[in-house]
Amino acid sequence: MDTITKIRKMRNNQNSSYSAISDYIIKNLGSIEKLSILKLAKRSNTSPSTITRYCKELGFDGFKQLVPNIVSEINFLSEGNEIFVQEDKNQVLKLLDTHKNNVIKAIEKSYSKNISKIEKVVEILTKSQNVYLFAVGGNCALLLHLENLLSRLGISSFFSSDIDQQQAFMSNVTNNDAVFILDYNLHKRQIENIILNVNKVDCKKIVLTKNIFDNSIKKFDIILDLCKNESVFQGRTVADVGTLFTLEQINNAILILTEKVKNYKNQDRI
């Protein structure tokens, strides 16, 4: 679940302080970048220590980590998407049409931004001894899909939706291996820890993210861009179709460039 959506839900939190903090943030998203922890504490009638606990409840170490995450989501939402705040049944067809257009734009942007990097991705994945995959939350299903694709192609790959198991994988990564990380903004504590550990190993590194200029990944071999928010709802970020499209592009490129298409194990897929 994205951060802004979590904050909206916490407006109804039984903890009155958390509710007040959430309410002020949502009402002042346009000026969140200039908001200090002291000002937020004053305006929400709470304290800096309460705000720090609030941030940890959302999965962040503190207020300084929360704000850039919110700003990043706001920027993503403002990239030309049509946002619908009125959930009226009469708007359903229009909303679905907008969703279709957003998905088409997501695929087109993903293709144009990433196509020049796909061949290098294939080279890394096929020449590495093992491929370790990392993601949390809803992204796990997408990386499980990639693991299945790689396994069917005979590429040694490892993934688990259990974050503790993923952390354990890190001790197995060697210089002959590759890692593939999928995350929208790279600000989750678990992902930050994974990147920190990955950067200690001289392995090949690939990341698929919207936050392509984050300093933590500047030494990665390949940075693939999550280009377009597909959602039509205010405060929600979705990039599932664009992500899946990019993963399928990688799969198809492996088939073509390695000639494994002749031996590809055919399975019924919906």
N, C-alpha and C positions, 0 to 999 in steps of 0.2 A: 504494500500500500504506500502511495506517495505521501510526502510530509504534510502538504497543505490539507489533504483529505483527512489525515490523522488529527491535525489541529482542529479542523471543523468538528470532528466527532468529539473531541475533548471539550468542546463548549458545553456539552451535556454531562461532563464528568461530575461525579459525586463530590470530588474535592473542589470546593468553591474557589480556591486560589487558582488551580489549574484551569477551571472554567473561565475565570476572569482574564487570565493571561491569554488563553486561546481566543476569547472574544475580542480583545484589543488587537491582537496580531491580525486576525481575519479582517477587521474593520480598517486596518491601516497597512495593508499589503503594499500599497503604492509607495510608502515611505519606510518600509522595513529596513532598507539598506542603511538608513541614517539613524536607526533606532538603537540606543544604547541600553544596556541591561539596567542601568540606574533609572533611565526614563521610563522603561517598561515597568519596572517595579513600582515607581511612583504612580503611573497612570492606571495600573491594575490593582493598586493598594496591596501589593505583596512585597517581597524582599528579594534581593539578588540570590540568596541561597535557595529560596523557593523556586526561582526561575531556573537555577542550575539543576535542581532535582527534576523539574518539569522537562528540561532538555534531555536529561538522561532517560526519562520515561519514554521519550520519543526516539531514543536510540542514539543520542549524540552526547559527546563528552561535556559540552557546555554551550553557552549562548553564542560564542564566536564561531562555533561549528554549525549551529542551527541556521544562522542568518544567511550565509552563502548558499546553503542548500535551498532555502526558500527562494532566494533571488534567482538561482539557476532554474528552478521550476517555473517561476513567473516568466522568465525570458523564453523558456521553451513554449509556454502557453501563448505567448504573444507573436509567434512566428507565422502569422497569417492564417491561423486556424479560425474557423467560425465557432464561437463559443455560445452554447445554448444554456441559459440559466432558467428558462421557463420550461418546466417539465409538464407540458400540457399535451394531452392525447392528440389534439389537432395538429401538433407540431411533429408527430412521429415520422411521417413520410419525409418531411423536409430534413429532419435530423438524420435519418438513415441515408438520405442522399448526400448530405454533408460528410457523414462518416465515410461513405464510399469514396468521395473526392479526396478526403484526407488520406485514406489508405493508398489511393493511386499516387498521390503526391509523395507519400512516404516511400513507396517502392521506387518511383522515379528518382528521388533524391538519393536513396540508398545506393541505387545503381550508379548514378553519376559520380558520387563521392568516393565510392569504394572499389569500383571496377578495376582501376589501375593497380590496386593492391592485392587483388585476389590471387594472382599467379604466385606472388611471393608467399602468401599464406599457405597455398598448396605445397610449395616447396618445403616450408618449415614443418608442416604437419606430416608430410610423407617421409621426410628424411630424419625426423627425430625418433629417438628410441622409444619414448613414451610421450603421450600427450595428457596433461592433467588439466581438468576443466574446473572453473570456480565461478559460483554465483550464489545468491541468497534469495529467499522469498519467491515471488512469482517467476523469476528468471530461471529457477531450477528446472521447470518443465521444458523450457526452450533448450537448455544445455543438455538435458537428458536426450532430447531429440538429436542433438549434434553427436552425442556419444554413440547413439544407435547407428547414425549414418557412418561414423568412422569405424565402428566395429564391423559393420557389414562390408567395409572396404578393406578389412584386414589390418587396420591401424590400431596399435595398442593404445587404448585411451582409458582414463579413469575419472569417474565422477560419482559423487554422492550428494543427495540433497541435505544430508546431515552436516551442519557446519563444523562440528567437532571432528568428523571424519575427514572433511576437507582440510582442516588444520593439520591433521595427522599426515595427510598426503605430502605436505610441504617437506617433511623430513626425508622423503623418498626422491625428491626432485634433484636431478644431477645436471651437469653441464651438457649432457647429450639429449636432454629432454626438452619439451616445449610446454608452456602454460598458455591457457586461453581463458581470459576473464571477461565476464559479461555483467555490466552494471550500468544503470542510467547515469548516476551522478558521482559515483566513487566515494561518497561521504559516509556510508555505513561503516560502523566500527569494524565489523568482521571483514569487509572488503579492504579497508585501510590496512588492517593487520596482515591480510594475505599479500597485498601489494608490497608492504614493507619487507616481508620475508622473501617474496619472489625476487625483489631487487638485490638480495644478498647472494643470489645464485646466478652464475653466468650461463643461464639457459636462454632459449629463444622465448620471447614474450609477445603475446598478441592480446589486445584488448578491444572490446566492442562497447562503446560508451558515447553519451552525448557530451560529456565533459572532456573533450579531446585535448584541451590545453592545460589540464591539471599537471602540476609539477611532478607529482608522484609517478607519472607514466612517461615522462619526457625521454627516458632511455629505452622505452619499449621498442621492439623491432617493427611492429605493425600496430597502428592505431586506426581502427575502423570506426566510422562515424554513425551514431544513431541519429539520423538527420531530422526526423519529423515527428511531432506529436500527433497521434491519430485520433485522440479523444475529441468528443464534441461537448464534454461537460466541463464546466468551470472548475478549476482546482484539481483536475485529474490529468495525469500524464500516462499515456499508453504508447508503446512503440513495438508491440508484439509482432504485427504483420511485417513491418520493415526489418525487424530482427530475424524473423523466420525466413524472409526472402534472402537476406544476406547469407544465412547459414546454408540455404539451399543452393545459392550461387557457389559457395565453397564446395559443397558436395558435388555439384555438376562439373565444376572445374577439375576436381580430382579425377572424376571419371574420364573426362576428355584428355587431360594432360598426362595421365598415367596409363591410359588405355585399359583401365580396369573395367570399363563398361562391358567388355566381352564376358567377364567372369562375375559380374555384379549379381548378387543373390536377389532374385526377384521376390518381392513380397507385396501382398495387396496393401495399398495405402489409401486412406480416405483423405 
